[in-house]
């Protein structure tokens, strides 16, 4: 049996749809902003495969949302610290992981499937936890 791999955009759209189903409504606006950042190519992974940088929608501000983020939303409002920048990195990582899998949807859609994806060969850090099953 031949399996096809997903293109990044296809994988990203699958991850976004799944995240919208799993995340609380309070994170949906941030998720939409995160998706826009990823689609605009504003998530940059370090060569170490552990750390990431996200250019903000204003195009001038850079954040390093690994275990935490420097943005005001993360520090004062974001539920469980899930600002748009950290969500963008999580979307990017999960889409990258999904690309390497077959185009067939995984049979195990339990929350643990989407909690801690391994680091892709481009930059991010998996030192964050999420009690709500997302990506």
Buried (B, 14 or more C-beta within 10 A) or exposed (E): EEEEEBEBEBBBBBBBEBBBEBBEEEBEEBBBBBBEBBBEEBBBBBEEBBBBBBBBEEEEEEBBBBEBBEBEBBEEEBEEBBBBBBBBBBBBBBBBBBBEEEBEEEEEEEEEBBBBBEBBEBBBBBEBEBEBBBB
